[in-house]
Amino acid sequence: MKTNFKETNSVHRRFENKISKSMKIAAILIIVCFSNSVRNFASAQLRQDEPLSQDYEVWINGIKSNVYVARVQDPPWEKERTKLDFGGNYSFTSFDIKGPVEVKIHSSKKTMDKTVFRPDNAKVKKLNKTGNEITFTIDKPIKLSIEPDGKNAPLLLFANSVEEFVPDKNNKNVIYFGPGIHKPDSSLIRVSDNQTLYLAEGAVVKAGVILSGNNATICGRGILDGNEFVWGKGARNMVAITGNNVVVKDIIIRGGATWTMPIRNCNNVVIDNVKILGGRAQNDDGINPCNAQDVLVKNCFIRTDDDCLALKGMQNPPNNRSVERITVENSILWCDRARIFLLGHESRAEYMRELTFRNIDIIHFSMTAFLLEPGEEMKLENAIFENFRINGEGQKELIRLKPAINQYMRTKVPGHISNITFKNMKVTGSEGKYSIQLTGADETHIVSGVTLSSLSILGNKIKTGSKNLQIDNFVEKISIK
């Protein structure tokens, strides 16, 4: 491939360093000292209108944590109507560690002795399962889906690295929410140039955010909560970003009822260690870079009903911006109904290119995990998907590369696909077709330059002639290694 992905990544690194410096200028930083190896902010007192989990109790080094609830399939999307079952409401807890800690989980409703930890490569020590209780030790930050009964009401556990600073709540450039329940006017928070929105440990903030400022930051260990928004009735994006040089870091976002985090017409955005806990309403996409450039998503956990990550180039020429230099890495993804990655729908930009997706665990998915369907003459090119671990549950399709015409298009013509690499990808789990489909639209809208390297499905390496591989018309320059 011609793309220099190392150079693209270095751009992101330089930007992160720049943002780190700007955060120090924007806020007074306070070094927090710890007397033991765990900072358990989840045990902070909450008002009673924040319901806690009835399924699990959790102790971190003997300190009881608050275990919160995330909803799925609110009306009109309940399983009785959709004929889909996302497994019911689920639970989550979060804490900071700087060394080994013991985790104890008790459930009065679930038998824990057959519990599965996802992702499958999760490293825990001294694991002990007995009846209604599990204990284990972790020694570094980790994100786990702890599943006594598959997707049915699991516990999500987020162990963060220690938060070493917090901004001064009296700083005029800091919008500060302390512990407790907060309901801002109009359920809206606006973040302007050089401002920091800080959600303190134990804060539950019931609002959406419009981040239109440059050099702005959202951070903290609190929860940004969308449970009160109703789909189709003025629901807000949880974080709508239109500013440049932006960081969103560490927060938990729960219960969006429309696109959770659109990133529109801007550049230099870092999303780091954000946990998106969706599944409550259809159309709750996780992160949507739209006509955006130089976006880095890392260390995140995303569960959605709709697409986890959807890249879109939505505007019309000549005023549109291409979607370029997007990186997603070191993250865990779960989609209940739609796609993990959707590239090309609703897109009429000239290019969607220089895309890097690496070191990712897909722990649950439904539709095609990797769907690349550009239309309206858009060129989708120079993308690499590398080092993926995928939990298969019998799905029909894994990858589809197909210039297409669909209902979102204004000009009914396909797009173009070229220079796409899938490398070091492993599917384990249940038997299924897991098809890989490469299909051009016509002789001028083709799929060209696809590399499939070290792909394994249920222990079988993909090679020429594999039953999973379907190569149709108008496809050229295919390399299978």
C-alpha positions in Angstrom: 0.0 0.0 0.0 1.2 3.5 -0.7 -0.2 5.1 2.5 2.5 5.9 5.1 0.5 4.9 8.2 3.5 5.4 10.5 3.6 9.1 9.4 -0.2 9.4 9.9 0.1 8.0 13.4 2.9 10.5 14.2 0.6 13.3 13.4 -1.8 12.1 16.0 1.0 11.8 18.6 2.2 15.3 18.0 -1.4 16.5 18.3 -1.8 14.7 21.7 1.3 16.3 23.1 0.0 19.7 22.0 -3.4 19.1 23.6 -1.7 17.9 26.8 0.1 21.2 27.1 -3.1 23.2 26.4 -4.9 21.3 29.2 -2.2 22.4 31.6 -2.7 26.0 30.6 -6.5 25.8 30.7 -6.8 24.4 34.2 -5.0 24.4 37.6 -3.7 20.9 38.0 -3.7 19.2 41.3 -1.6 16.1 41.9 -3.7 13.5 43.8 -1.9 11.3 46.3 -3.0 7.8 47.1 -2.4 5.7 50.2 -3.3 2.4 48.5 -3.5 0.9 45.1 -7.2 1.7 44.3 -9.1 4.9 44.0 -12.8 3.8 44.1 -14.8 6.8 43.2 -17.8 4.5 42.3 -18.6 4.3 46.0 -19.5 8.0 46.2 -22.9 8.7 47.6 -25.7 9.3 45.1 -29.2 10.6 45.4 -31.8 7.9 45.4 -33.1 8.8 41.9 -30.0 7.1 40.4 -31.0 3.4 40.4 -28.2 1.0 41.1 -27.9 -2.6 39.9 -30.0 -5.3 41.5 -27.9 -8.0 39.7 -24.4 -7.5 41.1 -22.5 -6.2 44.1 -18.8 -5.4 43.6 -16.0 -4.8 46.1 -12.6 -3.5 45.1 -10.0 -4.3 47.8 -12.8 -4.7 50.2 -14.5 -1.3 49.4 -18.0 -1.6 48.0 -18.6 0.1 44.7 -21.7 1.6 43.2 -22.8 -0.6 40.3 -24.9 1.4 37.8 -27.5 0.3 35.3 -27.5 0.8 31.5 -30.8 0.2 29.7 -31.5 -1.6 26.4 -34.4 -1.6 24.0 -36.6 1.2 25.4 -40.0 1.6 23.6 -40.6 1.5 20.8 -37.7 -0.8 20.3 -38.6 -3.4 22.9 -37.9 -7.0 21.9 -41.6 -7.9 21.7 -41.8 -5.5 18.7 -38.4 -5.9 17.1 -38.2 -9.7 17.6 -34.6 -9.0 18.7 -33.3 -9.7 22.2 -30.3 -7.8 23.5 -30.3 -9.6 26.8 -31.9 -7.0 29.0 -30.5 -4.1 31.0 -26.8 -4.5 32.0 -24.6 -3.2 34.8 -21.3 -1.4 35.1 -18.8 -0.1 37.6 -15.6 1.9 37.3 -12.5 2.6 39.4 -8.9 3.7 39.2 -5.9 1.5 40.1 -2.2 2.0 40.3 -1.2 -1.6 41.3 -2.7 -5.0 42.0 -6.3 -5.0 43.4 -8.7 -7.8 44.3 -12.1 -7.7 42.8 -15.0 -9.6 44.4 -18.4 -9.9 42.5 -21.5 -11.3 44.1 -24.9 -11.9 42.5 -28.0 -13.1 44.3 -29.7 -13.7 40.9 -27.0 -15.4 38.8 -24.9 -18.5 39.0 -21.3 -17.3 38.5 -19.4 -20.5 38.1 -19.7 -20.6 34.3 -18.9 -16.9 33.8 -17.0 -15.9 30.7 -14.7 -12.9 30.5 -14.6 -10.9 27.3 -12.5 -10.0 25.5 -11.2 -13.6 25.4 -7.6 -12.5 25.9 -8.3 -10.6 29.1 -5.7 -11.2 31.7 -6.9 -11.7 35.3 -5.1 -13.6 38.1 -6.2 -15.8 41.0 -9.6 -16.4 39.4 -12.0 -18.2 41.7 -15.6 -19.0 40.7 -17.9 -20.4 43.4 -21.7 -20.4 43.1 -22.9 -16.8 43.2 -19.4 -15.2 43.6 -16.3 -14.5 41.7 -13.0 -13.2 42.9 -9.9 -12.3 40.9 -6.9 -10.0 40.8 -6.0 -7.4 38.2 -2.8 -5.3 38.2 -3.3 -2.8 35.5 -6.0 -0.9 33.7 -8.5 -3.1 31.9 -12.0 -3.2 30.4 -14.0 -6.4 30.9 -17.4 -7.7 30.0 -18.1 -10.3 32.7 -20.8 -12.6 31.4 -22.4 -15.2 33.6 -25.1 -15.8 30.9 -23.7 -14.6 27.6 -25.2 -11.2 26.5 -27.9 -11.5 29.1 -27.4 -8.7 31.7 -23.6 -8.8 32.0 -21.4 -6.7 34.3 -19.0 -4.2 32.6 -16.0 -3.5 34.7 -13.7 -0.5 33.9 -10.4 -0.2 35.7 -8.7 3.1 34.8 -5.2 4.3 35.3 -5.0 6.8 38.1 -6.3 10.3 37.4 -3.3 12.4 38.4 -4.9 15.8 38.1 -8.2 17.6 38.2 -8.9 21.2 37.2 -9.8 23.9 39.7 -13.6 24.2 39.8 -13.1 27.9 40.4 -11.2 28.5 37.2 -13.3 30.6 34.8 -12.5 28.3 31.9 -13.7 25.2 33.7 -17.3 24.0 33.7 -17.4 21.8 36.7 -19.9 19.2 37.9 -19.3 17.6 41.2 -20.6 14.4 42.7 -24.4 13.9 42.5 -27.2 14.2 40.0 -27.2 17.3 37.7 -29.9 18.5 35.3 -28.7 21.5 33.4 -31.2 24.0 31.9 -32.5 22.7 28.5 -30.5 19.5 29.1 -27.6 21.2 27.3 -24.0 22.2 28.0 -22.1 24.4 25.6 -18.3 24.2 25.6 -16.5 27.1 23.9 -12.9 28.1 23.1 -10.3 27.0 25.6 -12.9 25.6 28.0 -12.7 22.4 30.0 -15.9 20.5 30.9 -15.1 18.4 33.9 -17.4 15.6 35.3 -16.1 14.8 38.7 -16.1 11.4 40.2 -19.6 10.4 41.3 -21.3 13.0 39.0 -24.3 12.0 36.8 -25.0 14.8 34.4 -28.3 14.5 32.5 -27.6 16.5 29.4 -26.1 16.6 25.9 -23.0 18.6 25.0 -22.3 20.9 22.1 -18.5 21.3 21.9 -18.0 24.1 19.3 -14.9 25.6 20.8 -11.3 25.2 19.7 -8.7 23.9 22.1 -11.4 22.5 24.3 -11.6 19.4 26.6 -14.2 17.1 28.2 -12.8 14.9 30.9 -13.3 13.4 34.3 -14.6 10.1 35.7 -18.3 11.1 35.8 -21.3 9.9 33.7 -22.9 11.9 30.9 -26.4 10.5 30.9 -29.0 10.5 28.1 -31.6 8.2 29.6 -34.2 11.0 29.7 -33.9 11.7 26.0 -36.6 10.2 23.8 -35.8 8.9 20.3 -37.5 11.0 17.6 -38.6 13.7 20.1 -35.7 16.2 20.1 -33.1 13.8 21.5 -29.7 15.5 21.7 -26.3 14.1 20.6 -24.5 13.3 23.8 -21.3 15.0 22.6 -21.5 16.9 19.3 -18.1 18.1 18.3 -17.5 20.9 15.7 -14.3 22.5 17.3 -10.7 21.9 16.3 -7.9 20.6 18.7 -10.3 18.8 21.0 -9.9 16.1 23.6 -12.7 13.9 25.1 -11.2 11.7 27.8 -12.2 9.2 30.5 -15.9 9.9 30.8 -18.7 7.4 30.7 -21.6 8.2 28.2 -24.8 6.3 28.9 -28.1 5.9 27.1 -27.9 8.1 23.9 -31.2 8.2 21.9 -29.6 9.5 18.6 -26.0 9.6 17.3 -23.9 9.6 20.4 -20.7 11.5 19.3 -20.7 13.1 15.9 -17.5 14.8 14.9 -18.4 17.3 12.2 -16.3 19.4 9.8 -13.3 19.7 12.1 -9.8 18.4 12.7 -7.4 17.3 15.4 -9.7 15.4 17.7 -8.7 12.8 20.3 -11.2 10.5 22.0 -9.4 8.5 24.8 -10.7 6.0 27.3 -14.3 7.0 26.7 -16.9 4.4 27.6 -20.1 4.5 25.5 -22.9 2.4 27.0 -25.8 2.3 24.5 -28.4 -0.1 23.2 -31.4 1.9 24.5 -32.6 3.2 21.2 -32.0 2.6 17.5 -29.9 5.3 15.7 -27.5 5.5 18.7 -24.3 5.3 16.6 -21.2 5.4 18.8 -18.7 7.7 17.1 -19.3 9.4 13.7 -16.4 11.3 12.1 -18.3 13.3 9.5 -16.2 15.3 7.0 -13.5 15.2 9.7 -9.8 14.9 9.5 -7.0 13.8 12.0 -9.2 12.0 14.5 -7.8 9.5 16.9 -10.0 7.1 18.9 -8.2 5.0 21.4 -8.6 2.9 24.5 -12.4 3.1 24.3 -15.3 0.7 25.0 -18.4 1.1 22.8 -21.7 -0.7 23.0 -24.4 0.4 20.7 -27.7 -0.7 19.0 -26.6 1.1 15.8 -23.2 1.2 14.2 -20.2 1.5 16.6 -18.1 3.6 14.3 -19.6 5.1 11.1 -17.5 7.4 8.9 -19.4 9.7 6.7 -18.7 12.5 4.1 -22.1 14.0 4.1 -21.8 17.4 2.4 -22.0 18.3 -1.3 -19.1 19.4 -3.5 -17.5 21.9 -3.8 -17.9 22.9 -0.1 -17.4 19.4 1.3 -14.4 18.2 3.3 -13.0 14.7 2.7 -12.8 12.2 5.5 -9.1 11.7 6.1 -6.6 10.3 8.6 -8.9 8.6 11.0 -7.4 6.1 13.5 -9.2 3.7 15.9 -7.0 1.6 18.1 -6.8 -0.4 21.3 -10.5 -0.6 21.8 -13.4 -3.0 22.6 -16.5 -2.9 20.5 -20.0 -4.4 20.8 -22.9 -3.8 18.4 -26.3 -5.3 19.2 -28.1 -4.8 15.8 -26.1 -3.0 13.1 -22.4 -2.8 12.0 -19.2 -2.5 13.9 -17.6 -0.3 11.1 -19.7 1.4 8.5 -17.8 3.3 5.9 -19.5 5.2 3.0 -23.2 5.5 3.7 -24.7 9.0 3.4 -21.4 10.1 1.9 -20.7 12.4 -1.1 -17.3 13.7 -0.2 -14.6 13.3 -2.8 -12.4 11.0 -0.6 -12.6 8.8 2.5 -8.9 7.8 2.9 -5.9 7.2 5.1 -7.8 5.1 7.7 -6.2 2.9 10.3 -8.1 0.5 12.6 -5.8 -1.7 14.8 -5.6 -3.8 17.9 -9.3 -4.1 18.4 -11.6 -6.7 20.1 -15.1 -7.2 18.8 -16.9 -9.1 21.5 -20.4 -9.1 20.1 -21.8 -8.2 16.7 -24.9 -8.8 14.5 -24.8 -7.5 10.9 -21.7 -7.4 8.7 -18.9 -6.3 11.0 -16.9 -4.4 8.3 -19.2 -2.8 5.7 -17.6 -0.6 3.1 -20.2 0.7 0.7 -19.2 4.0 -0.9 -21.5 5.8 -3.3 -21.9 9.1 -5.2 -18.4 8.7 -6.8 -16.7 8.9 -3.5 -13.2 7.3 -3.4 -12.8 5.0 -0.4 -9.1 4.2 -0.4 -6.0 3.5 1.7 -7.4 1.8 4.7 -5.9 -0.9 7.0 -7.7 -3.2 9.5 -5.0 -4.9 11.5 -4.8 -7.1 14.6 -8.5 -7.9 15.3 -9.9 -10.5 17.7 -13.5 -11.3 17.0 -16.0 -13.4 19.0 -18.2 -15.1 16.4 -21.7 -16.1 17.2 -22.7 -17.7 13.9 -23.0 -14.6 11.7 -23.6 -14.9 8.0 -21.2 -12.2 6.9 -18.0 -10.7 8.2 -16.7 -8.3 5.5 -18.3 -6.7 2.5 -16.5 -4.3 0.1 -19.1 -3.1 -2.4 -19.5 0.2 -4.2 -23.3 0.7 -3.8 -26.4 2.7 -4.4 -28.7 3.0 -1.5 -31.6 5.0 -0.1 -29.3 7.7 1.4 -27.9 8.9 -1.9 -28.8 12.0 -3.9 -27.1 11.0 -7.1 -27.8 7.4 -7.7 -24.2 6.3 -8.7 -21.8 4.0 -6.8 -18.4 4.9 -5.5 -14.9 3.4 -5.7 -12.8 1.2 -3.4 -9.1 0.8 -3.6 -6.0 -0.2 -1.5 -7.7 -1.9 1.5 -5.8 -4.3 3.8 -7.2 -6.8 6.3 -4.3 -8.2 8.3 -3.9 -10.5 11.4 -7.6 -11.1 12.0 -8.9 -14.0 14.0 -12.5 -15.1 14.4 -13.3 -17.7 17.1 -16.5 -18.9 18.6 -19.6 -20.6 17.0 -20.0 -22.1 13.6 -21.2 -19.7 10.9 -20.7 -18.6 7.3 -18.6 -15.4 8.1 -18.5 -14.6 4.4 -16.0 -12.1 2.9 -17.6 -10.5 -0.1 -15.7 -8.4 -2.7 -18.0 -7.0 -5.3 -17.6 -4.2 -7.8 -20.6 -2.3 -9.2 -19.6 -1.9 -12.8 -16.5 -1.6 -14.9 -15.9 2.0 -13.7 -16.9 1.5 -10.1 -14.6 -1.3 -9.0 -12.9 -2.9 -6.0 -9.1 -2.8 -6.5 -6.0 -3.6 -4.5 -7.4 -5.7 -1.6 -4.9 -7.6 0.6 -6.1 -10.3 2.9 -3.2 -11.4 5.1 -3.3 -13.9 8.0 -7.1 -14.1 8.3 -8.3 -17.0 10.3 -11.9 -18.1 10.8 -12.6 -20.8 13.3 -9.0 -22.0 12.9 -9.1 -22.1 9.1 -6.8 -19.7 7.3 -8.4 -17.7 4.5 -6.8 -18.6 1.2 -7.7 -18.6 -2.5 -10.7 -20.9 -2.8 -11.8 -20.7 0.8 -15.5 -21.3 1.2 -15.8 -18.0 3.2 -14.4 -15.9 0.3 -16.7 -14.6 -2.5 -15.0 -12.5 -5.2 -17.5 -11.3 -7.8 -17.4 -9.1 -10.9 -15.3 -6.0 -11.3 -12.7 -6.9 -8.7 -9.0 -6.7 -9.5 -5.5 -6.9 -7.9 -6.4 -9.2 -5.0 -3.6 -10.5 -2.7 -4.3 -13.3 -0.3 -1.5 -14.3 2.1 
